[in-house]
Amino acid sequence: MSSISDRVRSLIDQSGLSLHDFADQADLDAEQFRECLSGTSPFSTVDLAVIADEFHVSMDWLLTGAEPPLAVAARTTTGKAAEALAAARDYVARRADLDKLGYTQPWRPVSSAAPAGSTYAAQGEALAKSARRAVELQGRLVVQGGLPELIEAVFGADVAVEPLGDGFDGLAAMGQGAKLVLLTTTSNPARQRFTLAHELGHLLADDDQDVHLDRDIFERAQKIDPSEQRANAFASVFLLPEQSLREAVGAVRLTRESFAALCCDFMVSPATLAYRLLTLRVIDAGACDYYKRMTVREAAVVADRVEELDRQVAASQEKRLPGLLVRDTRAAYDAGKATLRPYASLLGVDVDELRDQLASEQDNGGTA
């Protein structure tokens, strides 16, 4: 059975570097590194975290020799899905490393009050109501501010956005102490918002217990998958709660103009709103077919809220790092439990430039 030293030696062989150069690249003391390899002294957690980050392996693999399923999936899937899984694997591995340093993800699930034997849609609706209550208990509103920030603050799940192209909406990753939603950048903020709520539904329902990949959450095949039915029902109710929606519709006479305004108010697509109103029997099938043909931009034009939509589009096209992961990675460095390298690589910046920046901030009282 291989040891940690054996696995580190295999990394040295694969890198083609000398022992001294390997240690130098990982910013480790060469003599101390040699002693760890020989078994004279143990590797510290910080040393292993640096090696894992620099040479793109997980600490789990360094410690146990086994790789988590997400890492395996990232290697065996192709196309944009492979890119998404690789990005998720990196974030999940970073969280696992932080967990070993004492920085546990603050995951706060909610329980579903769905009766035994309920349909999957009913389970999703009950779970969404519990999630809405959790949001309200913190004095927050789903329709105000950024939804990624709200989900991180209320539920403790990390939310990342990466430029992963067409043909991929998002994924929910669970395991190794991590709860993560990964979305693709898009010019359709309403779709991104629905996808985020959909993936949160997967996390709260403990679907798959590993990784749930959604290439297209609106694909016809999704409608017959039980977990997708539950996640879609969750997203619809979470974004469009019955009482709030009925009150909003009751305050106006439902017309093309008022329908468009409701789409903008709740930040959902016309199709999502139309189907939700049909489910609540506020409109009939004919009206649903009429309204769902409107696009998100058409709704913004009709409601005279194009500038608002343009701001949302700009935001939905931006890359976003997982906020909790960034916070805890910085905290581990500040506490002396990790070097600056993991924080710099997470931010995608040069470690020396980041060190200079942090020193400048400290010289200026943290205001630079």
C-alpha positions as CSV (number, residue, x, y, z in Angstrom):
1,M,0.0,0.0,0.0
2,S,1.5,3.4,-1.0
3,S,2.3,6.1,1.5
4,I,2.0,9.9,1.3
5,S,5.7,9.9,0.5
6,D,5.2,7.4,-2.3
7,R,2.4,9.6,-3.8
8,V,4.5,12.8,-3.6
9,R,7.4,10.9,-5.2
10,S,5.1,9.9,-8.1
11,L,4.2,13.6,-8.5
12,I,7.9,14.4,-8.7
13,D,8.4,11.7,-11.4
14,Q,5.4,13.0,-13.4
15,S,6.6,16.6,-13.2
16,G,10.0,15.8,-14.6
17,L,11.6,18.1,-12.0
18,S,14.4,17.4,-9.6
19,L,13.6,17.1,-6.0
20,H,15.1,20.5,-5.3
21,D,13.2,22.1,-8.2
22,F,10.0,20.4,-7.1
23,A,10.4,21.9,-3.6
24,D,11.3,25.3,-5.0
25,Q,8.2,25.3,-7.3
26,A,6.0,24.4,-4.3
27,D,7.8,27.1,-2.2
28,L,9.0,24.5,0.3
29,D,12.4,24.3,2.1
30,A,14.3,21.7,0.1
31,E,16.1,20.1,3.1
32,Q,12.9,19.8,5.2
33,F,11.1,18.4,2.1
34,R,13.8,15.8,1.7
35,E,13.3,14.7,5.4
36,C,9.6,14.4,4.8
37,L,10.1,12.2,1.8
38,S,12.5,9.9,3.7
39,G,10.0,9.6,6.6
40,T,12.3,11.3,9.1
41,S,9.6,13.9,9.7
42,P,5.9,14.1,8.7
43,F,4.4,16.3,6.0
44,S,2.5,19.2,7.6
45,T,-1.0,19.9,6.4
46,V,0.1,23.2,5.0
47,D,2.9,21.5,3.0
48,L,0.4,19.0,1.5
49,A,-2.1,21.8,0.8
50,V,0.6,23.7,-1.2
51,I,1.7,20.5,-3.1
52,A,-2.0,19.7,-3.9
53,D,-2.7,23.2,-5.2
54,E,0.5,23.6,-7.2
55,F,0.4,20.2,-8.9
56,H,-3.4,20.0,-9.3
57,V,-4.2,17.0,-7.2
58,S,-6.6,16.7,-4.2
59,M,-5.4,16.4,-0.6
60,D,-7.7,13.4,-0.3
61,W,-5.5,11.7,-2.9
62,L,-2.3,12.7,-1.2
63,L,-3.6,11.5,2.2
64,T,-5.4,8.3,1.1
65,G,-4.5,7.5,-2.5
66,A,-8.2,7.6,-3.4
67,E,-9.8,10.2,-5.6
68,P,-13.3,11.5,-5.1
69,P,-16.0,10.6,-7.7
70,L,-16.2,14.2,-8.9
71,A,-12.5,14.1,-9.9
72,V,-13.1,10.8,-11.8
73,A,-16.1,12.3,-13.6
74,A,-14.2,15.3,-14.6
75,R,-11.6,13.1,-16.4
76,T,-14.2,10.8,-18.1
77,T,-16.7,13.4,-19.4
78,T,-16.1,15.4,-22.6
79,G,-17.0,18.8,-24.0
80,K,-18.4,21.7,-22.0
81,A,-19.7,19.3,-19.3
82,A,-16.1,18.1,-18.7
83,E,-15.0,21.8,-18.3
84,A,-17.8,22.3,-15.8
85,L,-16.9,19.2,-13.9
86,A,-13.2,20.1,-13.9
87,A,-14.0,23.5,-12.5
88,A,-16.3,22.0,-9.8
89,R,-13.7,19.4,-8.9
90,D,-11.2,22.2,-8.3
91,Y,-13.6,24.1,-6.1
92,V,-14.7,21.0,-4.2
93,A,-11.1,19.9,-3.6
94,R,-10.2,23.3,-2.3
95,R,-13.1,23.1,0.2
96,A,-12.0,19.7,1.3
97,D,-8.5,21.0,1.9
98,L,-9.9,23.9,3.9
99,D,-12.1,21.5,5.9
100,K,-9.0,19.7,7.0
101,L,-7.6,23.0,8.2
102,G,-10.7,23.6,10.3
103,Y,-12.7,25.7,7.9
104,T,-15.9,23.8,7.5
105,Q,-18.5,25.0,5.0
106,P,-21.5,26.5,6.9
107,W,-24.1,24.4,5.1
108,R,-27.6,25.1,6.5
109,P,-30.2,22.8,4.9
110,V,-34.0,23.0,5.5
111,S,-36.4,20.2,6.0
112,S,-39.4,19.4,3.8
113,A,-42.8,19.2,5.3
114,A,-44.2,17.1,2.4
115,P,-46.5,14.3,3.5
116,A,-45.3,10.7,2.9
117,G,-46.2,9.5,-0.6
118,S,-46.3,13.0,-2.0
119,T,-45.4,13.5,-5.7
120,Y,-42.0,14.8,-6.6
121,A,-43.5,18.1,-7.6
122,A,-45.3,18.4,-4.2
123,Q,-42.0,17.5,-2.5
124,G,-40.3,20.4,-4.4
125,E,-43.0,22.8,-3.5
126,A,-42.9,21.9,0.2
127,L,-39.1,22.2,0.2
128,A,-39.3,25.6,-1.5
129,K,-41.7,26.9,1.2
130,S,-39.3,25.9,3.9
131,A,-36.5,27.6,2.0
132,R,-38.5,30.8,1.7
133,R,-39.1,30.8,5.4
134,A,-35.4,30.5,6.0
135,V,-34.8,33.5,3.8
136,E,-37.5,35.5,5.5
137,L,-36.2,34.6,9.0
138,Q,-33.0,36.4,8.0
139,G,-35.0,39.5,6.9
140,R,-34.1,39.0,3.2
141,L,-36.1,39.0,0.0
142,V,-35.5,36.7,-2.9
143,V,-36.4,39.5,-5.4
144,Q,-33.9,41.9,-3.9
145,G,-30.1,41.9,-4.3
146,G,-28.1,39.2,-5.9
147,L,-29.4,35.6,-5.6
148,P,-25.9,34.1,-5.4
149,E,-25.1,36.2,-2.4
150,L,-28.4,35.4,-0.7
151,I,-27.9,31.6,-1.2
152,E,-24.4,31.8,0.3
153,A,-25.6,33.8,3.3
154,V,-28.8,31.9,4.1
155,F,-28.0,28.3,3.1
156,G,-24.2,28.3,3.2
157,A,-23.8,26.8,-0.3
158,D,-21.1,28.3,-2.5
159,V,-22.1,29.8,-5.9
160,A,-19.7,30.1,-8.8
161,V,-20.2,31.3,-12.3
162,E,-17.8,30.3,-15.1
163,P,-17.7,31.0,-18.9
164,L,-18.6,27.5,-20.0
165,G,-20.4,28.3,-23.3
166,D,-23.7,27.0,-24.7
167,G,-25.1,23.6,-24.0
168,F,-24.6,23.7,-20.3
169,D,-26.8,25.4,-17.6
170,G,-25.4,24.4,-14.3
171,L,-24.5,21.7,-11.8
172,A,-24.9,21.0,-8.1
173,A,-21.9,19.3,-6.5
174,M,-22.0,17.6,-3.0
175,G,-19.3,15.8,-1.1
176,Q,-16.0,16.2,0.7
177,G,-17.7,18.7,3.0
178,A,-18.6,20.9,0.0
179,K,-22.0,22.2,-1.3
180,L,-21.5,24.0,-4.6
181,V,-23.6,25.4,-7.4
182,L,-21.8,26.1,-10.6
183,L,-23.5,28.2,-13.4
184,T,-22.4,29.2,-16.8
185,T,-22.2,32.9,-17.9
186,T,-25.1,33.9,-20.1
187,S,-26.9,36.8,-21.7
188,N,-30.2,35.4,-20.3
189,P,-30.2,36.5,-16.6
190,A,-33.7,35.0,-16.0
191,R,-32.6,31.6,-17.2
192,Q,-29.4,31.8,-15.0
193,R,-31.6,32.8,-12.0
194,F,-34.0,29.8,-12.6
195,T,-31.0,27.5,-13.0
196,L,-29.5,28.7,-9.7
197,A,-32.8,28.0,-7.9
198,H,-33.1,24.7,-9.6
199,E,-29.6,23.6,-8.5
200,L,-30.3,24.8,-5.0
201,G,-33.3,22.5,-5.0
202,H,-31.0,19.6,-5.9
203,L,-28.7,20.4,-3.0
204,L,-31.5,20.8,-0.4
205,A,-33.1,17.5,-1.6
206,D,-29.7,15.7,-1.4
207,D,-30.1,14.6,-5.0
208,D,-27.3,12.2,-6.1
209,Q,-25.2,12.9,-3.1
210,D,-22.3,13.6,-5.4
211,V,-22.7,15.7,-8.5
212,H,-25.8,16.6,-10.5
213,L,-25.1,17.9,-14.0
214,D,-27.7,19.9,-15.9
215,R,-26.8,20.5,-19.6
216,D,-30.2,22.0,-20.3
217,I,-32.7,22.3,-17.4
218,F,-35.6,22.9,-19.9
219,E,-34.8,19.8,-22.0
220,R,-37.9,17.7,-22.6
221,A,-36.3,14.6,-21.1
222,Q,-35.9,16.4,-17.9
223,K,-39.6,16.5,-17.4
224,I,-39.8,12.7,-16.7
225,D,-36.8,12.6,-14.4
226,P,-38.2,12.6,-10.8
227,S,-35.3,14.6,-9.3
228,E,-35.7,17.2,-12.1
229,Q,-39.4,17.4,-11.5
230,R,-38.7,18.2,-7.9
231,A,-36.0,20.7,-8.7
232,N,-38.1,22.5,-11.2
233,A,-41.1,22.6,-8.8
234,F,-38.7,23.9,-6.1
235,A,-37.4,26.7,-8.4
236,S,-40.8,27.8,-9.5
237,V,-42.2,28.1,-6.0
238,F,-39.0,29.6,-4.6
239,L,-38.9,32.4,-7.2
240,L,-42.7,32.7,-7.5
241,P,-44.4,32.0,-4.1
242,E,-48.1,31.6,-4.4
243,Q,-49.2,34.3,-1.9
244,S,-46.9,37.0,-3.3
245,L,-47.8,36.2,-6.8
246,R,-51.5,36.2,-6.2
247,E,-51.2,39.5,-4.4
248,A,-49.2,41.0,-7.3
249,V,-51.7,39.7,-9.9
250,G,-54.7,40.8,-7.8
251,A,-53.4,44.4,-7.6
252,V,-53.5,44.8,-11.4
253,R,-55.7,43.7,-14.3
254,L,-53.7,41.0,-16.1
255,T,-52.7,42.4,-19.5
256,R,-49.7,42.1,-21.8
257,E,-48.2,45.2,-20.1
258,S,-48.9,44.1,-16.5
259,F,-47.7,40.5,-17.3
260,A,-44.4,42.0,-18.6
261,A,-44.0,44.1,-15.5
262,L,-44.5,41.0,-13.3
263,C,-41.7,39.2,-15.2
264,C,-39.4,42.1,-14.4
265,D,-40.6,42.4,-10.8
266,F,-39.9,38.7,-10.1
267,M,-36.9,38.5,-12.4
268,V,-38.2,35.4,-14.3
269,S,-38.8,34.6,-17.9
270,P,-42.3,35.0,-19.4
271,A,-42.5,31.2,-19.9
272,T,-41.7,30.5,-16.2
273,L,-44.3,33.0,-15.1
274,A,-46.9,31.8,-17.5
275,Y,-46.5,28.2,-16.5
276,R,-46.7,29.1,-12.8
277,L,-49.9,31.1,-13.3
278,L,-51.3,28.2,-15.2
279,T,-50.4,25.8,-12.3
280,L,-52.2,28.2,-9.9
281,R,-55.2,28.4,-12.3
282,V,-54.9,32.1,-12.5
283,I,-54.8,31.8,-16.3
284,D,-56.0,29.1,-18.7
285,A,-54.0,27.2,-21.2
286,G,-54.7,29.6,-24.0
287,A,-53.4,32.6,-22.1
288,C,-50.4,30.6,-21.0
289,D,-49.6,29.8,-24.7
290,Y,-50.0,33.5,-25.5
291,Y,-47.8,34.9,-22.8
292,K,-45.0,32.2,-22.9
293,R,-44.1,33.2,-26.5
294,M,-42.9,36.6,-25.2
295,T,-39.1,36.8,-24.7
296,V,-37.3,38.2,-21.7
297,R,-36.2,41.3,-23.8
298,E,-39.7,41.8,-25.2
299,A,-41.0,41.8,-21.6
300,A,-38.5,44.5,-20.6
301,V,-39.4,46.6,-23.7
302,V,-43.1,46.3,-23.0
303,A,-42.6,47.2,-19.3
304,D,-40.2,50.0,-20.2
305,R,-37.4,48.5,-18.1
306,V,-34.7,47.8,-20.7
307,E,-32.0,49.6,-18.8
308,E,-32.7,47.4,-15.8
309,L,-32.5,44.2,-17.9
310,D,-29.2,45.4,-19.5
311,R,-27.7,45.7,-16.0
312,Q,-28.8,42.2,-15.2
313,V,-27.4,40.9,-18.5
314,A,-24.0,42.5,-17.7
315,A,-24.0,40.9,-14.3
316,S,-25.0,37.4,-15.6
317,Q,-22.1,37.5,-18.1
318,E,-19.5,38.0,-15.4
319,K,-17.3,35.3,-13.9
320,R,-18.0,34.8,-10.2
321,L,-15.8,33.0,-7.7
322,P,-17.5,31.1,-4.8
323,G,-17.8,33.7,-2.1
324,L,-17.5,31.4,1.0
325,L,-14.5,29.6,-0.5
326,V,-12.7,32.9,-1.2
327,R,-13.5,34.1,2.4
328,D,-12.2,30.9,4.1
329,T,-9.1,30.6,1.9
330,R,-8.1,34.1,2.9
331,A,-8.9,33.4,6.5
332,A,-6.6,30.3,6.4
333,Y,-3.8,32.4,5.1
334,D,-4.4,35.2,7.7
335,A,-4.3,32.6,10.5
336,G,-1.0,31.2,9.2
337,K,-2.6,27.8,8.4
338,A,-1.9,28.0,4.7
339,T,0.6,29.9,2.4
340,L,-0.5,32.7,0.1
341,R,-0.3,30.4,-2.9
342,P,-3.8,28.7,-2.6
343,Y,-5.4,32.1,-2.2
344,A,-3.6,33.6,-5.2
345,S,-4.4,30.6,-7.5
346,L,-8.0,30.8,-6.5
347,L,-8.1,34.5,-7.4
348,G,-6.2,33.8,-10.6
349,V,-3.4,36.2,-9.8
350,D,0.4,36.0,-9.4
351,V,1.3,35.2,-5.8
352,D,4.1,37.8,-5.7
353,E,1.8,40.5,-7.0
354,L,-0.9,39.5,-4.5
355,R,1.7,39.6,-1.6
356,D,2.7,43.1,-2.7
357,Q,-1.0,44.2,-2.8
358,L,-1.7,42.8,0.6
359,A,1.4,44.5,2.0
360,S,0.2,47.8,0.5
361,E,-3.2,47.4,2.0
362,Q,-1.7,46.8,5.4
363,D,0.5,49.9,5.1
364,N,-2.6,51.9,4.2
365,G,-4.7,50.6,7.0
366,G,-6.6,48.1,4.8
367,T,-8.1,50.9,2.6
368,A,-6.0,50.4,-0.5
